Amino acid sequence: MAKGWLGQVRLAPALVSSGAESATAGPNPLSGFLSLLGAILVLAAVLFLAYKSTKFLGNRYAAQSMRGGYVEVLERVTLAPDRALLIVRLEGKVLLLGMTAHHIQKLDELDPSLYEKTPPQAAGPGGAQGFAAMLRDAVGGFGGKGRGDRPHE
């Protein structure tokens, strides 16, 4: 007989049995259910961890990508899949930009005092002025009488 762990292979008793015992017992339905339940729980845990890690990494790198050395994107509003309005701070100036898939255009220069270094608060009765109101004020002189000039109730 060979010495060492390679020469001593032993088979488990369940593998050596004749099969007569397993034929009378039949499959255990509880075991199959628990196996399925375990697989579902593992899948749910993997999906949950993937979701949380994506949210964490997305929030972490989105904040970094929105702030460069000289340009800071203060706000972005998507108008269509390939069209957006941006408010950016560049060398102390605050600009309203229109952006499409192939073109960026300066629409107006806004008052920098409206965009302090503190994050904007939610617009409300006593809150800060919202983006829509600032946009209306900024482009108010560009159009004639129309739907956008009516006061909102």
C-alpha positions in Angstrom: 0.0 0.0 0.0 1.3 3.4 -1.0 2.2 5.8 1.8 1.0 9.5 1.8 -2.3 11.1 1.3 -2.6 10.3 -2.5 -2.5 6.6 -1.9 -5.3 6.5 0.7 -8.5 7.5 -1.1 -11.7 6.6 0.8 -15.2 6.9 -0.6 -18.0 8.3 1.5 -20.5 5.6 2.6 -23.3 7.2 0.6 -21.4 6.8 -2.6 -20.6 3.1 -2.0 -24.2 2.1 -1.0 -26.1 -0.2 -3.3 -28.9 2.2 -4.1 -31.6 0.2 -2.4 -31.9 2.6 0.4 -32.3 5.7 -1.8 -35.0 4.0 -3.9 -37.2 3.5 -0.9 -36.7 6.9 0.6 -37.6 9.1 -2.4 -36.8 12.8 -2.9 -37.3 15.1 0.0 -39.6 18.0 -1.1 -38.5 20.2 1.8 -34.9 19.9 0.7 -35.7 21.1 -2.8 -37.7 24.0 -1.5 -35.0 25.1 0.8 -32.4 24.8 -2.0 -34.6 27.0 -4.2 -35.2 29.5 -1.4 -31.5 29.7 -0.7 -30.7 30.4 -4.4 -33.4 33.2 -4.5 -31.9 34.8 -1.4 -28.4 34.7 -2.8 -29.6 36.2 -6.0 -31.5 38.9 -4.2 -28.4 39.7 -2.0 -26.2 39.9 -5.1 -28.6 42.3 -6.9 -29.0 44.4 -3.7 -25.2 44.7 -3.3 -24.8 45.6 -7.0 -27.4 48.3 -6.7 -25.9 49.8 -3.6 -22.4 49.8 -5.0 -23.5 51.4 -8.2 -25.3 54.1 -6.3 -22.3 54.7 -4.1 -19.8 54.9 -7.0 -22.2 56.9 -9.2 -22.7 59.5 -6.5 -19.0 59.6 -5.7 -17.8 60.1 -9.2 -20.7 62.3 -10.4 -19.7 65.0 -7.9 -16.1 64.8 -9.1 -17.0 65.0 -12.8 -19.3 68.0 -12.3 -16.5 70.1 -10.8 -13.4 70.9 -12.8 -10.5 73.2 -12.1 -12.0 76.2 -13.8 -15.5 75.3 -14.7 -18.2 74.3 -12.2 -21.6 73.1 -13.3 -24.1 74.6 -10.9 -27.3 73.1 -12.4 -28.3 71.0 -15.3 -31.8 70.6 -16.7 -32.5 68.0 -19.4 -35.1 69.2 -21.9 -34.9 66.2 -24.3 -32.5 63.2 -24.7 -30.0 65.4 -26.5 -30.9 68.9 -25.3 -30.1 70.5 -21.9 -29.8 73.9 -20.2 -26.8 74.4 -17.9 -25.8 77.0 -15.4 -22.1 77.1 -15.1 -19.5 79.2 -13.1 -16.5 80.1 -15.2 -13.8 82.5 -13.8 -16.3 84.3 -11.5 -19.0 84.6 -14.2 -22.2 82.6 -14.1 -23.4 81.6 -17.6 -26.6 80.1 -18.9 -25.7 77.6 -21.7 -27.9 75.7 -24.2 -26.4 72.4 -25.1 -27.3 69.9 -27.8 -25.5 66.8 -29.1 -23.4 68.9 -31.5 -23.5 72.4 -30.2 -23.1 74.5 -27.0 -24.3 78.1 -27.1 -24.1 80.9 -24.5 -27.6 82.1 -23.9 -27.1 84.7 -21.2 -24.8 85.9 -18.4 -26.5 85.7 -15.0 -25.9 87.6 -11.8 -23.2 85.8 -9.8 -24.7 87.0 -6.5 -27.6 84.7 -7.1 -25.3 81.7 -7.0 -23.3 81.7 -3.8 -21.0 78.9 -2.8 -23.8 77.3 -0.6 -26.0 74.7 -2.2 -29.5 76.0 -3.2 -32.4 75.3 -0.9 -35.7 73.9 -2.0 -38.0 76.6 -3.5 -41.0 77.3 -1.3 -43.0 80.2 0.2 -40.0 81.4 2.2 -37.3 79.5 0.3 -34.8 80.3 -2.4 -35.8 81.2 -5.9 -36.1 78.1 -8.1 -34.4 77.4 -11.4 -37.6 78.0 -13.5 -38.1 81.4 -11.9 -34.4 82.4 -12.4 -34.6 81.3 -16.0 -37.8 83.3 -16.5 -36.1 86.4 -15.0 -33.0 85.9 -17.1 -34.7 85.4 -20.5 -37.7 87.6 -19.8 -36.6 90.4 -22.2 -36.1 88.0 -25.2 -39.6 87.4 -26.2 -42.8 89.4 -26.9 -46.1 88.9 -25.3 -46.8 85.2 -25.2 -47.7 82.3 -22.9 -44.5 82.6 -20.9 -45.2 86.2 -19.9 -48.4 85.5 -18.0 -48.0 85.5 -14.2 -48.3 82.1 -12.6 -51.0 81.7 -10.0 
